[in-house]
Amino acid sequence: MSELAIGLCYGGATLLVMFSGMPIAFALGSVAVAFMYFFMPSSSLDTVAQNVYEEMASITLLSIPLFIMKGAAIGKSRAGQDLYSAIHAWLHKVPGGLGIANVFACALFAAMAGSSPATCSAIGSAGIPEMRRRGYSPGFAAGIIAAGGTLGILLPPSIVMILYAVAAEQSLGRLFLAGIGPGLLLVGLFAGYAVVRARKEYAMALKVFQAGGAKSAYLEVEHFTLAQKVEMLPRVLPFVVLLIGVMIALYGGFATPSETAGLGGLMALGLVAVVYGLWRPKDVAPILASTLKESTMLMLIIGMSLLYSYVMSHLHISQGAAQWIVGMQLSRWLLLGVILLMVIVLGFFLPPVSIILMTAPIILPPLKAAGFDLIWFGVVMTIVMEMGLIHPPVGLNIFVIKNVAPDIPLKDVIWGVMPFVALMFGAVFLLCLIPGIATGLPNLVMGTK
């Protein structure tokens, strides 16, 4: 069979197995092993375990379970709710301050936990009821938490970026730094939309009240004394110090990413023990169980995805696809547009982890040949994959929010996230116009490549 025919069969078999409902890790592994059996030397089957081990024997990948433990420790405590309450107390006088508080809380929690679902769950469980109690529409309340949760895969430490750094053979420290500028850009865009939307809903509520209708909770005035504001800080500041300490250790050159992950994990366990009293075996067990479960699932997907990519490369499928893309002689920006469109479509069905490991061998060589900075592209691709977390038909964050607030109709949640999808498209456009938003900070801290 020709390389084209093998490639089409490979892709078709993958889609068929995935749509059968088989878990992603087993789907990718079974397709890879089947094509090894039929199209590679029979001796290659004897090296499946060795290939998976060699692909996963990366010191960078070691940081993933440790960062997961750090996120689990923070996520299983009341840190998210306390963080949200403190920010809300200090921003309550700002127009749309409650929405802004949710955005900031999501950003800080995401930077500490590195998990999108954990951020949605931790901040949403406190933020959504509070916003609705204050008169915010259900769709807006759900949408802002779902979108804020996506920052978990952009702001460091990001597991998705760790995998991209491995797949693209790029500096993880530089990639983490590159995510900060765009992350702050998205925080600003989300907060700006929160102000505009809150003012609009406030004006509508005021108009209804002045016309003789019911008085919305939007119109209630809330007060926090300085003592109340200061009282909320002691439980929040230790985790902010943890975040700053981890960043200093990583970017100050004091520790490698894996050492930083271990340091962050142990410090997070220590903080939840001291601040929230979670030190007994029955308290720590859920944290370790969650870490083990998520790490096992993720590492299994990574291992099978790497085996899938290895087979794709050995059969010259990825090289042939890359040559075909280059042979189309598209302009560099049209090439970028086509690739990002492919990532968006894949986001309908696949999680970011699988998208990166499956597509990297195909899309990165043409992009590099077209002169794109792969660090910059990693950030852009991450934002595009963020959209997949909040748009149907999969939209993981949508279902997390639905679990947190089951009384909000799914239709309202979906319509609530759509403005934030548009804002993400706007952020990608700005990054294309001004690449320095992503590349400026790593160039400043680590020097130009």
Buried (B, 14 or more C-beta within 10 A) or exposed (E): EEBEEBBEBBBEBBEEBBEEEBEBBEBBBBBBBBBBEEBBEEEBEEBBEEBBEEBBEBEBBBBBBBBBBBBBBBBBBBBBBBBBBBBBBBBBEBEBBBBBBBBBBBBBBBBBBBBBBBBBBBBBBBBBEBBBEBBBBBBBBBBBBBBBBBBBBBBBBBBBBBBBBBBBEBBBBBBBBBBBBBBBBBBEBBBBBBBEBBEEBBEEBBEBBEEEEEEBBBEEEEEBEEEEEEEBBEBBEBBBEBBEBBBEBBBEEEBBBBBBBBBBBBBBBBBBBEBBEBEEEEBBEEBBEBBBEBBEBBBBBBBBBBBBBBBBEBBEBBBBBBBBBBEEEBEEEEBBEBBBEBBBEBBEBBBBBBBBBBBBBBBBBBBBEBEBBBBBBBBBBBBBBBBBBBBEEBBBBBBBBBEBBEEBEBEBBBBBBBBBBEBBBEBBEBBBEEBEBBBBBBBEEBEEE
